Amino acid sequence: MDTSFTNSKESLAEARRDPTDWAGLTRAEQIRSIELEGFVVVPDLLSADRIAALSDEFSKLPTTGTDYSPHQRGHADVQWSDSPTAIDVIANPPVIEFLKDLFGDEVICTSCGYGLSEPGHPGIVVHTDSQPYGSKIFGLGASSPVLARVLYYLDDLTPDCSPFKVIPRSHLSMHRDSNPYNRMLSHPDELMVTCKAGSAVIINQKVFHGNFPNHSNRNRQMLAIAYRPAWAGPVEDVQEDRDPQKVAGLPAHIQPFFRSLNTRSIDYDVPNRPDNMPREAPGISPKRWGS
């Protein structure tokens, strides 16, 4: 297994930086960014008090190191833990409103996990979260054709403290190199994205992304929550579906996001020319980008 650092500390000064004024984007421009570039940053989603409460909850959770570094740690299925603030963030109104506009559908949460990048973390390699046939790492849940992952940062992303990394528009490629199972240590076109604590990077699951190493002397915490539209079910049924008793134990306003992982609305028997076809579909018009 390759445990190399994805980027040296000396190379950070030369990394391409994102210059976007994310706070000034309209909703149409936000949708354009995630659909065309593969990601969007939404600032100021978590207050300082909420960040402090999340940090306190996460400090009590056991974490497990990854197979490539003891300095990249995490806790999966935060929704089943005693973490009320984190669970409430699943229904964070500004994010859910954005996702409803983006998907035009009901929103289902597919995962909720805590990530900790300690000093010495070598960087997450460039990869996608899209696994159209399922995988050992992500299971069948990642085979959903449409999924967005919301990465809430509890610490400032600075160049030396594991900032987000993305290859813009890589999700649009039809080349063999865009095989979503491919992984790369780094890429010449990778872009460094920094932001303040309380911000979130929302990504299209198909975009190639990762993060830079933690060359600093402080931790970088993240709450990662994945969502999909109700229609976009996995390619095959997920056998380990949600436990109804666990779902019933969640707050009432969170339960709707934890419908069955196998929820899908697909008509496999659609004919060539069904009756009463519409003549418009605003969700696939470039006008949704405000142009």
Residue, then its C-alpha position, 0 to 999 in steps of 0.5 A: m500500500d502506498t502511504s506517501f504524502t500526496n503533496s510536500k510542504e514545500s509544494l503548497a505555495e505553488a498549488r493552484r488556489d480557488p479565487t471564487d467569492w462564494a458568499g456572493l453566489t446566487r442560488a442559480e450560480q451555486i447550482r451551476s458550480i456544483e453541476l458544471e465544476g463539480f463542487v460548491v462552497v457555502p460559507d457560514l453554515l455553522s455558528a461558533d457555538r454550534i462548532a464548539a458543541l460539535s467538537d465537544e460531541f466528537s471528542k467523546l466518540p471513539t475513532t479508528g485510523t485508516d489503513y494508510s495512516p493512523h493520523q487520518r481517523g474517523h467515526a462512521d454512522v454518527q446518527w446512531s451515536d449520542s451526538p444531538t448537535a451533529i444529528d440536528v445538522i443533518a436537517n440544517p435548513p440552508v443545506i436542505e433547501f439547497l439540495k431540494d432545489l438541486f435535486g427537485d426531489e425528496v432528500i435521503c441521507t445515505s451516510c453521516g460520518y466524522g473525520l479527523s485529520e491530525p498533524g502528519h496526515p499524508g493527504i487523501v488521494v484523488h478519487t471519486d465517491s461514485q462506485p456505479y457497481g458498488s465497492k468494498i470501501f463504499g458498498l452498494g450505497a455508492s452505486s446511486p446515480v446521483l449523490a451529493r456529499v456535504l463536508y462541514y469543516l469545524d476548523d479553518l482550512t488553510p494551505d498547511c492544514s488539509p485543505f480540500k482538493v478537487i479537479p474541476r469538471s473531472h466528473l464530465s469526462m468520458h475518457r478511460d481516465s475518468n473511470p470512477y474507480n481510479r485513484m491518483l496520488s495527485h494531479p497537475d490540475e488539482l485545485m486547493v480550496t480553503c475556507k473558514a470554520g463553519s463552511a461546507v464544501i458540497i460535491n458531486q459524488k462523481v468529481f475527482h477530489g481528495n485533500f492535502p496533507n496536514h503539515s500544520n501542528r493542529n487537527r482538522q475536523m470534518l462532519a461529512i453527510a451524504y444525500r441523494p434524491a429519493w428516485a436515485g436508488p442503488v443498482e441493487d438492494v442494500q442488504e443491511d438496510r436501516d433498522p426501523q427501531k433505530v430510525a424511530g429513536l431519531p428526532a422526529h424532524i430527522q427521521p424523514f431523511f432516513r427512509s430505506l436505503n433502497t428507496r427508488s422511483i424508477d419505471y423499468d417498463v416505460p414505453n418509447r412514447p408514453d401517454n401525456m408526455p410533458r413538453e418541458a422539464p426546467g430541471i434539465s434546462p441550462k436556464r437553471w443556471g441563471s443564463 
